[in-house]
Amino acid sequence: QEQLVESGGGLVQPGGTLRLSCVASGRAFSGSRFVGWFHQAPGKEREFLAALKWNGGHTAYADSVKGRSTVSRDSAKTTVYLQINNLRPEDTAMYYCAASLRGITSSQTSARAYDYWGPGTQVTVSS
């Protein structure tokens, strides 16, 4: 049974940095599967932030976080990270990681392309 669990959220001041973690059990992270990060604010749709291919060689970022975020992985820990710098109040949302069953380069920004989801971790950016 594949399971994903996010951690690392919390309250941070504008301009601060957070590193979110997503730990997988089972075979959620393997081979050419993609791991994506999304966020969702109240009343809004879930939005793509970043993704990587588990066996390497590919990362992608949304314009909203490009240049101030990094998605990375630790194979030994079956963990994917999302670090976001220079956080803004509009980054306040629930953050989710997700994994696909196959390579999804052409659809990696769509939440429907992912098969497994974590329960999310809340990020609040406020002074």
N, C-alpha and C positions, 0 to 999 in steps of 0.2 A: 504494500500500500504506500504509494508515494504521498509524502506530506511536505509542505513548505511552511516555515515559520520565520516571520520577520521580527527584527528587534532593532533598537537603536533610536527610536523616535523619542520625542519629548518637546519641552519648551526651550526655544532658543531665541536670542535677540537678533534683530535684523543685522545682517552683515556677518553672522556667525556661520559655523560649519557643523554639519552632521554627517556621520557615516552610518548608513543603514546596512544591516546584515540580513541575509536570507539563507537559512540552513535547510538542506534537503535530506529526507530519508528515502529509502528505496532507491530506485534508479531514475528519479526525476531529473537529475543532472547527469547526463551521460552522452557520449558520442556527439553528433551534430545537432542535438537539441538546443533550442534557444531558451535563454532566461531573460525575462523582461521585467522592467520596473514601471509601474503606473502610479498615478495618484488620482484621488477623487475628493473634491470639495463638496460640501453639502449643497444639494440642488443642481449639481453639475455632473456631466458625464465623466467616466473614467478616461484619463488621458495618458498617453504613452510618454515616457520620459527617456528610457535608455534600454538597450538590449545588448547581449553578447551571445556568441555561439560557444557552447561549452568546450568544444575541443580546440578552440582558439582561432585566431585569424580574422575575427570580425567583431566590430562594435558599432553601435549606432546611437545617436542622441537626437532628442527633440530640440527644436530651436530655442525653446523656453529654458533649457538647461545647458545648451551647448556652450563650451568655453568655461563653465564654472562647475562642471560635474565630471566624475570619473566612475565608470562601471568596471569592476574587476572580479577575479575569481581566485579562490584558493582550492585547488583540486583535492589536496590532502584532507581538507576540512569540509568538502562538499558545500562550500559557502560562496555566495556571490554578494558583492558589496556595491553600494551606491553611495559615493561621497558627493555632497553638494556644498559648494562654498558660496559665500556672499548671499546667504539666504534672505529672502524677501517676504513681506507679509503675505503676498499672493501665493507663496509656496505652501501655506497652511492647508493641510489636507490629510486624508488617510493615505498611507503609502503601502502599495502591494507589490509583491513579487509573484511572478508566474513562470511556468515552464511549459514548453511545447513537447509533443511526442515526436516531432520531426523538424527538419530544417525548414524555416519559414522566412527566408530573406525578403521575399516580396511582400509579405503581409505582417512583418514583425511589429508594426505600429498599431495593429488592430488587436483589441482585447479578445476578439472572437477566435483569433489564431492560437491562443494558448489553452492548454488542457488542464493544468493544475494551478491552483491559486492558494496563497497563504491567507490568513485571517486579517492581515494588515497591522500597521503600527502608525499611531497618530503623530504627526509633526505639526507643531504650532509655532509660528514665528511672530513674536510680539515683544514689545518693550514694556 
